[in-house]
């Protein structure tokens, strides 16, 4: 599953985990990604950066600028398709 995701500056994606493997490719902006149970790993991603998140790894993000990414998921995100992804829809 491929998704074009646009995040306004200051947008926070709360820490979460899912069974889907995820690849994020940054097209525009600046995304700070925290990874792991304790958020010990932090990555500042800029255009052209790519990161792979294995299945079930907790992660969250903050857009430090207007940001656009392509997120790839395997298998497809059922919660996105049926709109039960409440942690993103606050």
RAHU-V974060 format. One record per residue. N is the residue number from 1. RES is the residue in one letter. OMEGA is omega in whole degrees, -180 to 180 (none if undefined). Layout:
N&RES&OMEGA, N&RES&OMEGA
//
This chain:
1&X&177, 2&X&180, 3&X&172, 4&X&-176, 5&X&178, 6&X&-178, 7&X&176, 8&X&176, 9&X&-179, 10&X&179, 11&X&179, 12&X&172, 13&X&-176, 14&X&178, 15&X&-179, 16&X&175, 17&X&179, 18&X&-177, 19&X&-176, 20&X&167, 21&X&-177, 22&X&170, 23&X&179, 24&X&178, 25&X&-178, 26&X&178, 27&X&-178, 28&X&170, 29&X&-174, 30&X&-177, 31&X&174, 32&X&-177, 33&X&175, 34&X&-173, 35&X&176, 36&X&-179, 37&X&-177, 38&X&180, 39&X&-174, 40&X&-180, 41&X&179, 42&X&-180, 43&X&172, 44&X&-174, 45&X&-179, 46&X&-179, 47&X&-179, 48&X&179, 49&X&-180, 50&X&176, 51&X&177, 52&X&177, 53&X&178, 54&X&177, 55&X&173, 56&X&177, 57&X&178, 58&X&179, 59&X&176, 60&X&-176, 61&X&172, 62&X&177, 63&X&-180, 64&X&175, 65&X&173, 66&X&-170, 67&X&174, 68&X&-180, 69&X&166, 70&X&175, 71&X&177, 72&X&-178, 73&X&172, 74&X&-7, 75&X&180, 76&X&-179, 77&X&178, 78&X&-179, 79&X&176, 80&X&-178, 81&X&-179, 82&X&175, 83&X&175, 84&X&180, 85&X&-174, 86&X&-179, 87&X&179, 88&X&-171, 89&X&179, 90&X&none
//
